[in-house]
Amino acid sequence: MTKTLSDTTEAIVFDPLLQNGWAMSKGDNAIAKTYRFKDFPAAFSWMTAVAIWAEKWNHHPEWRNVYARVEATLTTHDTGGLTPLDAKLARKMDELYTGFTQ
């Protein structure tokens, strides 16, 4: 089981993500971001790429897809809060997104 972060560590780990479009969610126990794509195939392809990493790391996003928009929320259900896995997956999602928007 992954431990949640202290307030100080959480700020250090998550502040760069918050500056990149992520927002605190669910009473600060999660982070959320909306991704926009040119069309449905691009959105779904990105979701597939994220799913491969999520499965590899055994850490899966909560998400909703409507045509060219994907709303993603990350939290670690086992701990009821944010952990380094959430930051790791958020960074990977952002990295993969860059490849789909160029």
LINZI-V768435 format. One record per backbone hydrogen bond with DSSP energy under -0.5 kcal/mol. CO is the residue of the C=O (numbers start at 0). NH is the residue of the N-H. If there is no record, write none. Layout:
# LINZI-V768435
co & nh
CO & NH
CO & NH
This chain:
# LINZI-V768435
co & nh
5 & 9
6 & 10
7 & 11
8 & 12
9 & 13
10 & 14
13 & 17
14 & 18
16 & 19
16 & 21
17 & 20
22 & 31
24 & 28
24 & 29
25 & 28
29 & 24
30 & 73
31 & 22
32 & 34
32 & 71
34 & 69
38 & 42
39 & 43
40 & 44
41 & 45
42 & 46
43 & 47
44 & 48
45 & 49
46 & 50
47 & 51
48 & 52
49 & 53
50 & 54
51 & 55
52 & 56
53 & 57
53 & 58
54 & 57
60 & 62
61 & 72
63 & 70
65 & 68
67 & 36
68 & 65
69 & 34
69 & 71
70 & 63
71 & 32
72 & 61
73 & 30
74 & 76
75 & 78
75 & 79
75 & 80
80 & 75
81 & 4
82 & 85
82 & 86
83 & 87
84 & 88
85 & 89
86 & 90
87 & 91
88 & 92
89 & 93
90 & 94
91 & 95
92 & 96
93 & 97
94 & 98
95 & 99
96 & 99
96 & 100
97 & 100
